Amino acid sequence: MERNTINQIIRLLKKEVVPAIGCTEPVAVALASARATELLEAKPDRIDVFLSANVLKNAMGVGIPGTGMVGLPIAIALGALIGKSAYGLEVLRDLTPEAVEEGRKMIADKMIFVSLKENVDKLYIEVVCSNKSVSAKAIISHGHTQFVYLEKEGVVLLDSTSAVCKPDENGEETDFRLSFATVYEFAMTVPLEDIRFILDAARLNKKAAEEASKHEYGHSVGRIVTGTYGKKYMGDTSLTRMLAMTSSACDVRMDGAMVPVMSNSGSGNQGIAATLPVLSFAEDVQCTEEQLIRSLMLSHLMVVYIKQSLGRLSALCGCVVAATGASCGITYLMGGNREQVSYAVKNMIGNLTGMICDGAKPSCAMKVSSGVSTAMLSALMAMENKVVTDIEGIIDEDVDNTISNLTRIGSIGMETTDKMVLEIMTGKKQNTSTEKKNY
């Protein structure tokens, strides 16, 4: 592989695989709130927020780190009060109890207004902060940290609303288009020192999983798998250890713990599910460091590839994509070759396609567990040279076409499903409290 291609893919990875605290949609809203407040140069007395349906859906029911609260209002308030846009998806890391109390007061004083914005990108966040007659606006679109519009007192400071990707810090384009062949070749052949950074994902996400042993988080899916009934009926196997580690990290994150995880393509759960099944299996088989690095890279880069055509947000649950990457990594660790890794992809798509995304919430840990189970089954089938064939469903003989079929369904075919899910979610009799429930 040419050095220039290697460098472009590394830049792409370092853009897409980044640390994040909390669910990325409400955190991205907090980021926009922080930036608008910075432009305002004063504490706002009113904040108007306009969101795409997908952002709204993913931000309604998830815990906000360090607050004991759920949903958008507290995230918006804290973004304005203590957020620093330079921190990116760790925008709320300077959180204090005093700030939480001040945020509660902003909510009680009805200073925050959230509305749905129609006919915009699926990832669209617009925040207008006002103080008396002065206002400032920040818009994030296409990516969770991608500011496309900034305005203060009617003066436009930035307008790149037609841009579809963001240059890196050196001004170089990072929207390198991948393929299955490129992903596999990169993961298998690039010098280890170039990709050793992917071990940071293993360290960070395993630490999040270990946090689950300290407290009850969310639905405690990870604890249940290793608990009395879990051990009695599911045993202690590579699969159950994989399930426990992965779902534990998701339990912690979805409950709003102040614990960073390594995200992938704007999603912490995708980062968790692309990392921890592979890491858990790697620990079980006692693989070499090189094998661990290459398996993690194969998993994460496969997720980035699929998300390039699926889009940041869609009606398709992100665990389908992340678990597909994990299945590739697991197949490699089992000794699988390139063809068998492609079988794993087809087996995953032949099984999990159609799992809906109904917002970020504690029960995402259950969906992640379903993805992990399917990842293991798909890898086992691939190693036996069993594959869903091109006469079955949406599977194509060509693996890239198979992935394209998946992403077309997720990004286009399920649009009506997405609208109905949001209609159901917003139509329910809502508990107006922003306090966390005991799940």
C-alpha positions as CSV (number, residue, x, y, z in Angstrom):
1,M,0.0,0.0,0.0
2,E,1.3,3.4,-1.0
3,R,2.5,5.7,1.8
4,N,0.1,8.5,0.8
5,T,-2.8,6.1,1.0
6,I,-1.7,4.9,4.4
7,N,-1.4,8.5,5.7
8,Q,-4.9,9.4,4.4
9,I,-6.4,6.4,6.1
10,I,-4.6,7.2,9.4
11,R,-5.9,10.7,9.3
12,L,-9.4,9.4,8.6
13,L,-9.2,7.0,11.6
14,K,-7.9,9.7,13.9
15,K,-10.8,11.9,12.9
16,E,-13.4,9.1,13.4
17,V,-12.0,7.2,16.4
18,V,-11.9,9.7,19.3
19,P,-12.7,9.9,23.0
20,A,-16.1,11.0,24.1
21,I,-17.9,11.5,27.4
22,G,-21.6,10.7,27.4
23,C,-23.9,9.9,24.5
24,T,-22.7,11.8,21.5
25,E,-25.9,13.4,20.4
26,P,-26.7,15.3,23.6
27,V,-23.0,16.0,24.1
28,A,-22.9,17.4,20.5
29,V,-25.8,19.7,21.4
30,A,-23.9,20.8,24.5
31,L,-20.9,21.5,22.3
32,A,-23.0,23.8,20.1
33,S,-24.4,25.4,23.2
34,A,-20.9,26.0,24.5
35,R,-19.7,27.5,21.2
36,A,-22.7,29.8,20.8
37,T,-22.1,31.0,24.4
38,E,-18.4,31.7,23.7
39,L,-19.4,33.8,20.8
40,L,-22.0,35.6,22.9
41,E,-19.3,36.4,25.5
42,A,-22.0,36.4,28.2
43,K,-24.2,34.0,30.1
44,P,-27.4,33.6,28.0
45,D,-30.8,34.4,29.4
46,R,-32.5,32.4,26.6
47,I,-31.3,29.4,24.5
48,D,-33.2,28.3,21.5
49,V,-32.2,24.9,20.0
50,F,-33.4,23.4,16.7
51,L,-32.6,19.8,16.0
52,S,-33.0,17.2,13.3
53,A,-35.3,14.3,14.1
54,N,-32.5,11.8,14.4
55,V,-30.6,14.0,16.9
56,L,-33.7,14.6,18.9
57,K,-34.5,10.8,18.9
58,N,-31.0,9.9,20.2
59,A,-31.0,12.6,22.9
60,M,-34.3,12.1,24.6
61,G,-33.7,9.2,27.0
62,V,-30.1,9.0,27.9
63,G,-28.2,10.0,31.0
64,I,-26.1,13.1,31.0
65,P,-22.7,12.4,32.6
66,G,-22.2,13.6,36.2
67,T,-25.7,15.1,36.5
68,G,-28.1,12.3,37.6
69,M,-30.4,13.6,34.9
70,V,-31.5,12.6,31.5
71,G,-32.3,14.4,28.2
72,L,-31.4,17.6,26.4
73,P,-32.2,20.5,28.8
74,I,-29.4,19.8,31.3
75,A,-26.9,19.1,28.5
76,I,-27.8,22.5,26.8
77,A,-27.6,24.3,30.1
78,L,-24.2,22.9,31.1
79,G,-22.8,23.5,27.6
80,A,-23.6,27.2,28.1
81,L,-22.4,27.3,31.8
82,I,-19.1,25.3,31.8
83,G,-18.7,23.8,28.3
84,K,-15.5,24.5,26.3
85,S,-15.8,23.9,22.6
86,A,-12.0,23.2,22.4
87,Y,-12.7,19.9,24.3
88,G,-14.8,18.5,21.4
89,L,-16.9,15.5,22.6
90,E,-15.4,15.9,26.1
91,V,-17.0,19.4,26.3
92,L,-18.5,18.7,29.7
93,R,-15.4,17.4,31.4
94,D,-15.1,20.5,33.7
95,L,-18.5,19.7,35.3
96,T,-19.0,20.6,39.0
97,P,-22.0,20.0,41.3
98,E,-22.4,23.8,41.5
99,A,-22.8,23.9,37.7
100,V,-25.4,21.1,37.8
101,E,-27.4,23.1,40.3
102,E,-27.2,26.2,38.2
103,G,-28.3,24.2,35.2
104,R,-31.3,23.0,37.1
105,K,-32.2,26.6,37.8
106,M,-31.9,27.5,34.1
107,I,-34.4,24.7,33.3
108,A,-36.7,25.7,36.2
109,D,-36.7,29.3,34.9
110,K,-37.7,28.1,31.5
111,M,-34.7,29.6,29.7
112,I,-34.3,26.6,27.3
113,F,-36.5,25.9,24.2
114,V,-36.0,22.9,22.0
115,S,-37.7,22.5,18.6
116,L,-37.7,20.0,15.7
117,K,-36.1,21.3,12.5
118,E,-37.4,19.8,9.2
119,N,-35.7,19.3,5.9
120,V,-32.1,19.4,7.2
121,D,-29.2,16.9,7.4
122,K,-29.9,13.9,9.7
123,L,-27.3,15.3,12.0
124,Y,-28.2,18.9,12.5
125,I,-27.9,21.0,15.6
126,E,-28.6,24.8,15.7
127,V,-28.2,26.7,18.9
128,V,-29.1,30.4,19.4
129,C,-27.9,31.9,22.7
130,S,-29.3,35.4,23.6
131,N,-28.6,37.9,26.3
132,K,-31.1,40.8,26.2
133,S,-30.8,42.1,22.6
134,V,-27.6,40.4,21.7
135,S,-27.5,36.9,20.2
136,A,-25.1,34.4,18.8
137,K,-25.7,31.2,16.7
138,A,-23.7,28.0,16.2
139,I,-24.7,25.2,13.8
140,I,-23.2,21.7,13.8
141,S,-24.0,19.5,10.8
142,H,-22.8,16.3,9.1
143,G,-20.4,15.4,12.0
144,H,-20.8,15.6,15.7
145,T,-18.1,18.2,16.1
146,Q,-18.3,19.8,12.7
147,F,-19.3,23.5,12.9
148,V,-20.7,24.7,9.6
149,Y,-22.1,28.1,10.6
150,L,-21.2,30.7,13.3
151,E,-22.8,34.1,13.7
152,K,-22.7,36.9,16.3
153,E,-25.1,39.9,16.3
154,G,-26.0,39.3,12.6
155,V,-22.3,39.1,11.5
156,V,-21.5,35.7,9.8
157,L,-18.2,34.4,11.1
158,L,-18.3,31.0,9.4
159,D,-20.5,29.6,6.6
160,S,-19.5,26.2,5.2
161,T,-23.0,24.8,5.1
162,S,-22.5,23.2,1.7
163,A,-19.4,21.3,2.9
164,V,-19.8,17.5,3.4
165,C,-16.5,16.8,5.1
166,K,-14.1,18.6,7.3
167,P,-10.3,19.1,6.6
168,D,-8.0,18.0,9.4
169,E,-5.8,20.4,11.4
170,N,-3.3,20.5,8.5
171,G,-6.0,21.5,6.1
172,E,-6.0,18.2,4.3
173,E,-9.1,16.3,3.3
174,T,-10.0,13.3,5.4
175,D,-12.9,11.9,3.4
176,F,-11.0,9.0,1.9
177,R,-13.3,6.5,0.4
178,L,-12.7,2.9,1.6
179,S,-13.5,-0.5,0.2
180,F,-13.4,-4.0,1.8
181,A,-10.1,-4.7,0.0
182,T,-8.5,-1.5,1.2
183,V,-9.7,-2.1,4.8
184,Y,-8.4,-5.6,4.9
185,E,-5.0,-4.7,3.3
186,F,-4.5,-1.8,5.6
187,A,-5.2,-3.7,8.7
188,M,-3.1,-6.7,7.7
189,T,0.0,-5.0,6.2
190,V,0.6,-1.5,7.6
191,P,3.6,-1.3,9.9
192,L,2.5,-1.8,13.5
193,E,4.0,1.5,14.7
194,D,1.6,3.3,12.4
195,I,-1.5,1.8,13.9
196,R,-0.5,1.1,17.5
197,F,-2.7,4.0,18.5
198,I,-5.7,1.8,18.2
199,L,-4.7,0.2,21.5
200,D,-6.0,3.4,23.2
201,A,-9.5,2.3,22.3
202,A,-8.9,-1.1,24.1
203,R,-7.6,0.6,27.2
204,L,-10.2,3.3,27.4
205,N,-13.2,1.1,26.7
206,K,-12.1,-1.7,29.0
207,K,-11.8,0.8,31.8
208,A,-15.4,1.8,31.1
209,A,-16.4,-1.8,31.3
210,E,-14.6,-2.2,34.6
211,E,-16.5,0.7,36.1
212,A,-19.7,-1.4,35.9
213,S,-18.4,-3.5,38.9
214,K,-18.5,-0.5,41.2
215,H,-22.1,0.6,40.9
216,E,-25.5,-0.4,39.4
217,Y,-25.7,1.2,35.9
218,G,-28.7,1.2,33.6
219,H,-30.2,-2.3,33.2
220,S,-27.0,-4.0,34.5
221,V,-26.9,-6.2,31.5
222,G,-23.2,-7.0,32.0
223,R,-23.7,-7.9,35.6
224,I,-26.7,-10.1,34.8
225,V,-24.7,-12.1,32.2
226,T,-22.1,-13.0,34.9
227,G,-24.6,-13.2,37.8
228,T,-26.2,-16.2,39.4
229,Y,-28.7,-16.9,36.6
230,G,-26.3,-15.9,33.9
231,K,-23.7,-18.4,35.0
232,K,-26.3,-21.1,35.7
233,Y,-27.9,-20.9,32.3
234,M,-25.3,-19.4,30.0
235,G,-22.1,-20.6,31.6
236,D,-18.7,-19.0,31.6
237,T,-17.4,-19.1,28.0
238,S,-15.7,-16.9,25.5
239,L,-19.1,-15.7,24.4
240,T,-20.4,-14.8,27.8
241,R,-17.2,-13.0,28.7
242,M,-17.5,-11.1,25.5
243,L,-21.1,-10.2,26.2
244,A,-20.4,-9.1,29.8
245,M,-17.4,-6.9,28.9
246,T,-19.2,-5.1,26.0
247,S,-22.6,-4.7,27.6
248,S,-21.0,-3.5,30.9
249,A,-19.3,-0.6,29.1
250,C,-22.6,0.3,27.4
251,D,-24.5,0.1,30.7
252,V,-22.0,2.6,32.2
253,R,-22.1,5.0,29.2
254,M,-25.9,5.0,28.7
255,D,-26.5,5.6,32.4
256,G,-24.5,8.8,32.2
257,A,-21.4,8.0,34.1
258,M,-18.6,10.6,33.9
259,V,-16.4,8.0,32.1
260,P,-14.8,8.6,28.7
261,V,-15.0,5.9,25.9
262,M,-13.4,5.7,22.5
263,S,-16.1,6.4,20.0
264,N,-16.3,5.4,16.3
265,S,-17.9,7.5,13.6
266,G,-19.6,9.7,16.3
267,S,-20.9,6.9,18.4
268,G,-19.6,5.7,21.7
269,N,-21.6,2.5,21.6
270,Q,-20.2,1.8,18.1
271,G,-16.7,2.3,19.5
272,I,-17.4,0.0,22.4
273,A,-19.0,-2.7,20.2
274,A,-16.1,-2.5,17.7
275,T,-13.5,-2.8,20.5
276,L,-14.5,-4.9,23.4
277,P,-15.8,-8.2,21.8
278,V,-12.5,-8.3,19.9
279,L,-10.4,-7.5,23.0
280,S,-12.3,-10.0,25.2
281,F,-11.7,-12.8,22.6
282,A,-8.1,-11.7,22.1
283,E,-7.5,-12.1,25.9
284,D,-9.2,-15.5,25.9
285,V,-7.0,-16.9,23.0
286,Q,-3.9,-15.1,24.4
287,C,-3.0,-13.6,21.1
288,T,0.2,-11.6,20.4
289,E,0.2,-7.8,20.6
290,E,0.4,-7.7,16.8
291,Q,-2.7,-9.8,16.4
292,L,-4.6,-7.6,18.9
293,I,-3.6,-4.4,17.1
294,R,-4.5,-5.8,13.6
295,S,-7.8,-7.3,14.8
296,L,-8.8,-4.0,16.5
297,M,-7.8,-2.0,13.4
298,L,-9.7,-4.4,11.1
299,S,-12.8,-4.0,13.3
300,H,-12.7,-0.2,13.6
301,L,-11.8,0.5,10.0
302,M,-14.6,-1.8,8.8
303,V,-17.1,0.3,10.9
304,V,-15.7,3.5,9.4
305,Y,-16.1,2.1,5.9
306,I,-19.7,1.0,6.4
307,K,-20.7,4.3,8.1
308,Q,-19.3,6.2,5.1
309,S,-22.3,5.2,3.0
310,L,-24.8,4.6,5.9
311,G,-24.4,8.1,7.3
312,R,-23.8,9.3,10.9
313,L,-27.4,8.7,12.0
314,S,-30.0,6.4,10.5
315,A,-33.0,4.2,11.4
316,L,-30.6,1.2,11.5
317,C,-29.1,0.5,14.9
318,G,-25.4,1.2,15.0
319,C,-24.7,-2.1,16.8
320,V,-25.4,-3.8,13.4
321,V,-22.4,-1.9,11.9
322,A,-20.1,-2.2,14.9
323,A,-20.8,-5.8,15.5
324,T,-20.0,-6.5,11.8
325,G,-16.6,-4.9,12.4
326,A,-16.1,-7.0,15.6
327,S,-17.0,-10.2,13.7
328,C,-14.3,-9.4,11.2
329,G,-11.7,-9.0,14.0
330,I,-12.8,-12.1,15.8
331,T,-12.6,-14.1,12.5
332,Y,-9.1,-12.9,12.0
333,L,-8.1,-13.9,15.5
334,M,-9.6,-17.4,14.9
335,G,-7.1,-17.7,12.0
336,G,-9.5,-16.7,9.3
337,N,-8.2,-15.5,5.9
338,R,-9.5,-12.6,3.8
339,E,-12.3,-14.7,2.2
340,Q,-13.5,-15.9,5.6
341,V,-13.5,-12.4,6.9
342,S,-15.8,-11.4,3.9
343,Y,-18.0,-14.4,4.9
344,A,-18.3,-13.0,8.4
345,V,-19.5,-9.7,6.9
346,K,-22.1,-11.4,4.7
347,N,-23.3,-13.6,7.6
348,M,-23.8,-10.5,9.8
349,I,-25.7,-8.6,7.1
350,G,-27.8,-11.7,6.4
351,N,-28.8,-11.9,10.0
352,L,-29.1,-8.5,11.8
353,T,-30.2,-6.1,9.1
354,G,-33.4,-4.3,10.1
355,M,-32.7,-3.8,13.8
356,I,-34.2,-0.4,14.4
357,C,-32.6,2.5,16.3
358,D,-35.2,3.9,18.7
359,G,-32.9,6.4,20.4
360,A,-30.0,6.3,22.8
361,K,-31.0,4.8,26.2
362,P,-30.0,2.2,28.8
363,S,-31.5,-0.7,26.9
364,C,-29.0,-0.1,24.1
365,A,-26.8,-2.5,26.1
366,M,-29.2,-5.3,25.2
367,K,-29.0,-4.5,21.5
368,V,-25.2,-4.4,21.7
369,S,-25.3,-7.9,23.3
370,S,-27.4,-9.1,20.4
371,G,-24.9,-7.8,18.1
372,V,-22.0,-9.4,19.9
373,S,-23.8,-12.8,19.9
374,T,-24.3,-12.6,16.2
375,A,-20.7,-11.5,15.7
376,M,-19.5,-14.7,17.3
377,L,-21.9,-16.9,15.4
378,S,-21.0,-15.2,12.1
379,A,-17.3,-15.7,12.8
380,L,-17.8,-19.4,13.7
381,M,-19.8,-20.0,10.5
382,A,-17.1,-18.2,8.5
383,M,-14.4,-20.4,9.9
384,E,-16.4,-23.4,8.8
385,N,-16.7,-21.8,5.3
386,K,-20.4,-21.3,5.8
387,V,-21.8,-18.1,4.3
388,V,-25.1,-16.6,3.4
389,T,-25.2,-16.8,-0.3
390,D,-26.1,-14.4,-3.1
391,I,-29.4,-16.1,-3.7
392,E,-30.5,-15.3,-0.2
393,G,-32.1,-11.9,0.6
394,I,-29.9,-8.8,0.2
395,I,-26.6,-10.7,0.1
396,D,-24.5,-10.2,-3.1
397,E,-21.6,-12.2,-4.3
398,D,-19.5,-9.1,-4.0
399,V,-18.9,-8.1,-0.4
400,D,-18.8,-4.4,-1.2
401,N,-22.2,-4.6,-2.9
402,T,-23.5,-6.5,0.1
403,I,-22.5,-3.6,2.3
404,S,-24.0,-1.1,-0.1
405,N,-27.3,-3.0,0.1
406,L,-27.2,-2.8,3.9
407,T,-26.5,0.9,3.9
408,R,-29.2,1.7,1.3
409,I,-31.8,0.0,3.4
410,G,-30.6,1.8,6.5
411,S,-30.2,5.2,5.0
412,I,-33.1,5.2,2.5
413,G,-35.3,2.2,2.9
414,M,-36.0,2.7,6.6
415,E,-36.7,6.4,6.5
416,T,-40.4,5.8,7.0
417,T,-39.6,3.6,10.0
418,D,-37.4,6.4,11.4
419,K,-40.3,8.9,11.2
420,M,-42.7,6.4,12.8
421,V,-40.2,5.6,15.7
422,L,-39.9,9.4,16.4
423,E,-43.7,9.8,16.2
424,I,-44.2,7.0,18.7
425,M,-41.5,8.3,21.0
426,T,-42.7,11.9,21.1
427,G,-46.4,10.8,21.2
428,K,-46.1,8.8,24.4
429,K,-47.4,10.3,27.6
430,Q,-44.1,11.7,28.7
431,N,-42.8,11.9,32.3
432,T,-41.6,15.6,32.2
433,S,-39.0,15.0,34.9
434,T,-35.4,15.1,33.8
435,E,-34.3,13.0,36.8
436,K,-32.9,9.6,36.1
437,K,-35.3,6.7,36.7
438,N,-34.3,3.5,38.6
439,Y,-34.3,1.1,35.7
